[in-house]
């Protein structure tokens, strides 16, 4: 079975060193916060094995990690499927000049993940944002050199279905006891979905169904775009839907619907993927790119960033949304780190459901390279 080669020994060693580093607190003040190249301090990394709902997310002081401008300008082309709040680190790194501080000239191209991957392989793109969908794993299995180098976000109340948020919403009438929904009663019901069980949300949905003794194969998929899924719930075309921000808002306070599953606590299910050039020949530019993302998060997108009108306005301008729409959903927890085992957990379900075209899970070391963000926050 074709698999691309494992990471270099130095990269693996860096990842192992990160895995052993456990941090229990927030950002540590750094006096020279405006000095170019300043590292983050101990708050800039956490134990990747920690998936606790209240775990401390990696953070540095504002302005950190300090820029380390490349000796010559590096031009990069990076894809994103949409310009939305959850891509804010990329969009604000550009609009706030954080890429420029690193001597990076970044062109952002709007292109779906599936369409971006072949262009990354051809060299027309240097990287892309995306999620851990089946297509990513199939691409790597076919020797397409694509590496997950940084995470993106998770909802602040992930794993708490009592809090309205992104997740699996269903009509209350489906349950005998809506106060304590038994997901087994969803067997045979219709699930509205963009792509079916090939997306990264397969993992949290499959885990939720498993706890009630059913499988995702026990529900019927109806292909409906995200923007139309609430309408489908209301007119009976669907019984449930995984609603992403901001599409769950119209039913958040509607007594006819209930949230029954969410994204896992403290665990990004996607982020930033580099092609072979940016991960290897142009590695210094790759580190600079991730350093700018981390600095953007620390400076503009930490904590409840929506309480800052300037941050909200910046996101609105970058995405084309209104400030009111931005504030309609809770501030996300942006997280450049990658949790240990996420790729395995996603693959376990894709393999079980037959959504990938191979039989043995691809090792994390062939999919993930944490050294870009460790180098970035440690000032290398």
C-alpha positions in Angstrom: 0.0 0.0 0.0 1.6 3.4 -1.0 2.4 5.6 1.9 4.6 8.7 1.8 7.8 8.4 3.9 7.8 9.2 7.6 9.0 12.5 8.9 12.6 13.2 9.4 14.3 12.1 12.7 14.6 15.7 13.7 10.9 16.4 13.2 9.9 13.3 15.1 12.2 14.2 18.0 10.7 17.7 18.1 7.2 16.2 18.3 8.3 13.8 21.0 9.8 16.6 23.1 6.5 18.5 22.8 4.6 15.5 23.8 6.5 15.3 27.1 6.0 19.0 27.9 3.0 19.5 30.1 1.9 23.0 31.0 -0.7 23.8 33.5 -1.1 27.6 33.3 -1.8 30.5 31.0 0.7 32.9 29.3 3.8 34.0 31.1 4.6 37.7 30.9 7.6 38.4 28.7 9.3 41.7 29.3 10.8 42.0 25.8 7.4 41.5 24.2 8.1 43.9 21.4 11.6 42.5 20.5 11.7 40.8 17.2 12.1 37.0 17.5 11.0 36.9 21.2 9.7 33.4 22.1 6.5 32.8 24.0 7.6 31.4 27.3 6.1 28.4 29.0 2.5 29.3 28.2 3.1 28.9 24.5 2.7 25.1 24.5 0.7 22.4 26.3 0.6 18.7 26.7 -0.9 17.4 23.4 -2.4 14.4 25.3 -4.6 16.7 27.4 -8.2 16.8 26.1 -9.9 18.0 29.2 -12.7 20.4 28.6 -11.1 23.1 30.7 -7.5 22.5 29.7 -5.4 25.6 29.3 -5.0 26.5 25.7 -1.5 27.5 24.5 -1.2 31.3 24.7 1.5 34.0 24.7 1.5 37.7 25.5 0.2 40.1 22.8 2.8 40.6 20.1 4.4 37.2 20.6 6.0 35.2 19.3 8.0 38.1 17.9 8.6 38.3 14.1 11.8 36.9 12.6 11.7 38.4 9.1 13.0 36.2 6.3 16.1 37.6 4.6 14.1 37.7 1.3 10.4 38.1 0.7 8.7 34.7 0.3 5.5 34.7 -1.8 2.9 32.1 -0.7 -0.5 31.1 -2.1 -2.8 29.6 0.5 -6.3 28.3 0.0 -9.4 28.5 2.2 -12.9 27.2 1.3 -14.6 30.2 2.9 -13.8 33.5 4.5 -15.5 33.0 7.9 -14.8 33.7 11.6 -13.2 30.3 12.1 -10.5 31.3 9.6 -9.9 34.6 11.4 -6.2 33.8 12.3 -5.4 33.6 8.6 -7.5 36.5 7.5 -6.3 38.9 10.2 -2.7 37.8 9.8 -3.0 39.3 6.4 -5.1 42.3 7.1 -3.2 43.3 10.3 0.2 43.0 8.6 1.5 40.1 10.6 2.6 38.2 7.5 4.3 41.3 6.3 6.3 41.5 9.5 7.7 38.1 8.6 8.6 39.2 5.1 5.8 37.0 3.7 3.7 38.0 0.8 0.6 35.8 1.2 -2.2 35.5 -1.4 -5.4 33.9 0.0 -7.3 31.9 -2.6 -10.9 30.9 -2.0 -11.1 27.2 -3.0 -12.7 24.1 -1.4 -10.4 21.7 0.3 -11.0 18.9 -2.2 -10.1 21.2 -5.1 -7.1 22.7 -3.3 -5.4 19.4 -2.6 -4.4 18.7 -6.2 -3.2 22.3 -6.6 -1.0 21.9 -3.5 0.4 18.8 -5.0 1.2 20.5 -8.3 2.8 23.5 -6.6 0.2 26.0 -7.6 -0.7 26.4 -4.0 1.6 26.2 -0.9 -1.0 25.0 1.5 -4.7 25.1 2.5 -7.0 25.2 5.4 -9.2 22.2 5.9 -10.6 19.6 8.2 -9.8 16.0 8.9 -12.2 14.6 6.3 -11.8 11.2 4.6 -10.4 12.9 1.5 -7.3 14.1 3.4 -6.5 10.6 4.6 -7.1 9.0 1.2 -4.8 11.7 -0.3 -1.9 10.9 2.0 -2.5 7.2 1.5 -2.0 7.8 -2.3 1.4 9.5 -1.6 0.1 13.0 -1.8 2.5 15.0 0.4 0.1 16.9 2.6 0.9 17.6 6.2 -1.3 18.9 9.1 0.9 21.5 10.8 -1.4 23.6 13.0 -4.9 23.3 14.5 -7.7 25.8 14.1 -10.4 26.1 16.8 -13.0 24.4 19.0 -16.2 25.9 20.5 -15.8 27.2 24.1 -18.6 24.9 25.4 -17.7 21.8 23.4 -18.9 18.6 25.0 -21.7 20.4 26.9 -25.0 19.9 24.9 -26.8 22.0 27.6 -25.1 25.1 25.9 -26.4 26.0 22.4 -23.6 25.7 19.9 -22.4 24.0 16.8 -23.5 20.3 16.9 -26.1 17.7 16.1 -29.6 19.3 16.5 -32.7 17.2 16.3 -36.5 17.6 16.6 -37.6 17.0 20.2 -40.7 15.1 19.0 -38.4 12.2 18.1 -37.7 11.4 21.7 -39.9 9.8 24.3 -38.1 12.0 27.0 -36.8 15.1 25.3 -35.2 16.2 28.6 -32.9 13.1 28.3 -32.7 12.3 24.6 -32.0 8.7 23.8 -30.2 8.8 20.5 -31.2 5.2 19.8 -34.6 6.7 18.9 -32.9 8.4 15.9 -32.5 5.0 14.2 -34.0 5.2 10.7 -34.3 9.0 10.8 -33.0 11.4 8.3 -29.8 13.4 8.8 -29.2 16.5 6.7 -25.6 16.8 5.7 -23.4 18.4 3.0 -21.3 15.4 2.4 -22.4 12.5 4.6 -20.1 10.6 6.8 -16.8 11.6 5.2 -16.4 14.9 7.1 -14.5 15.5 10.3 -17.8 15.6 12.2 -18.2 11.8 11.6 -16.1 11.2 14.6 -18.2 13.1 17.2 -21.5 11.9 15.7 -20.3 8.3 15.6 -19.1 8.5 19.2 -22.5 9.9 20.3 -24.5 7.3 18.5 -22.2 4.5 19.8 -23.0 5.5 23.4 -26.7 4.9 22.7 -26.1 1.5 20.9 -26.6 2.5 17.3 -24.4 3.4 14.4 -24.2 6.2 12.0 -25.2 3.6 9.4 -28.5 3.4 11.2 -29.6 6.8 10.0 -30.4 8.0 6.5 -28.3 10.7 4.9 -30.1 13.4 2.9 -27.8 15.8 1.0 -28.7 19.4 2.0 -26.4 22.5 2.0 -25.6 24.0 5.4 -27.6 27.1 4.8 -30.8 25.1 4.1 -30.6 22.6 6.9 -32.7 24.5 9.4 -35.4 24.9 6.8 -35.2 21.1 6.2 -35.7 20.5 9.9 -38.7 22.7 10.0 -40.5 21.4 6.9 -39.8 17.7 7.8 -37.3 17.0 5.0 -34.8 16.1 7.7 -35.1 15.0 11.4 -31.6 16.1 12.5 -28.6 18.1 11.2 -25.1 18.9 12.3 -25.5 22.7 12.3 -22.3 24.8 12.1 -22.0 28.5 13.1 -24.1 30.5 12.6 -26.9 28.2 11.2 -28.0 26.9 14.6 -28.9 30.3 15.9 -32.5 30.3 14.5 -33.4 27.3 16.6 -31.2 27.9 19.6 -34.2 29.1 21.7 -36.8 27.1 19.9 -38.4 24.5 22.2 -39.1 22.2 19.3 -35.4 21.3 18.9 -32.6 19.9 21.1 -28.9 19.7 20.8 -27.8 16.1 21.3 -24.1 16.0 20.4 -21.2 18.5 20.0 -17.6 18.7 18.9 -15.2 17.0 21.3 -13.9 19.1 24.2 -10.6 20.9 23.6 -9.9 19.3 20.3 -9.5 21.0 16.9 -10.7 18.8 14.0 -8.9 20.7 11.3 -6.6 23.6 10.6 -3.6 24.4 8.3 -2.1 21.9 5.9 1.3 22.4 4.1 2.3 21.0 0.7 5.8 19.5 0.2 7.5 22.7 -0.8 6.4 24.7 2.3 7.0 21.7 4.6 10.5 21.1 3.2 12.4 23.3 0.8 10.6 26.5 2.1 10.5 25.4 5.7 11.7 28.7 7.1 8.7 30.4 5.3 6.5 27.7 6.8 7.7 28.4 10.3 7.3 32.2 9.7 3.7 31.6 8.4 2.7 29.6 11.6 4.5 32.2 13.8 2.4 34.9 12.2 -0.8 32.9 12.8 0.1 32.3 16.5 1.0 36.0 17.0 -2.4 37.0 15.4 -4.3 34.7 17.8 -2.4 36.1 20.8 -2.8 39.7 19.8 -6.3 39.9 18.4 -8.1 36.6 19.0 -7.4 35.5 22.6 -10.1 34.9 25.2 -13.4 36.6 24.6 -12.2 38.6 21.7 -15.7 39.5 20.7 -15.8 41.9 23.7 -13.3 44.0 21.8 -15.1 46.1 19.2 -11.9 46.6 17.2 -11.4 42.8 16.9 -15.1 42.3 15.9 -14.8 45.0 13.3 -11.6 43.5 11.9 -13.2 40.1 11.6 -16.3 41.6 9.9 -14.2 43.5 7.4 -12.1 40.3 6.6 -15.1 38.0 6.2 -17.7 40.4 4.8 -20.1 39.6 7.7 -21.7 42.3 9.9 -20.4 42.9 13.4 -23.8 41.9 14.7 -23.5 38.5 12.9 -20.0 38.0 14.3 -21.2 38.6 17.9 -24.3 36.3 17.3 -22.2 33.2 18.1 -19.7 32.8 21.0 -16.0 33.6 20.7 -14.2 30.6 19.4 -11.2 29.1 21.2 -8.5 29.4 18.5 -5.8 26.7 19.1 -2.7 26.3 16.9 -1.8 23.0 18.6 -2.8 19.5 17.5 -4.1 17.0 20.1 -2.4 13.6 20.2 -4.5 10.9 18.7 -7.0 13.0 16.8 -6.0 11.6 13.4 -6.3 8.1 14.8 -9.8 8.7 16.3 -11.0 10.1 13.0 -9.5 7.2 11.0 -11.0 4.6 13.4 -14.5 5.7 12.4 -13.7 6.1 8.7 -12.2 2.6 8.6 -15.1 1.1 10.5 -17.6 2.8 8.1 -15.6 2.0 5.0 -15.2 5.7 4.1 -11.4 5.4 3.3 -9.9 3.3 0.6 -7.3 1.5 2.8 -7.5 -1.0 5.7 -4.9 0.0 8.3 -4.7 3.5 9.9 -2.0 5.8 8.8 0.4 6.6 11.6 0.2 10.1 13.1 3.8 10.7 12.2 2.9 10.5 8.5 0.1 13.0 8.9 1.2 15.6 11.5 4.2 17.8 12.0 4.1 19.8 15.3 7.6 21.2 14.8 6.4 24.2 12.9 4.5 25.7 15.8 7.0 24.5 18.4 9.7 26.3 16.5 7.5 29.3 16.1 6.6 29.7 19.8 10.1 28.8 21.0 11.8 31.5 18.8 13.6 29.3 16.4 
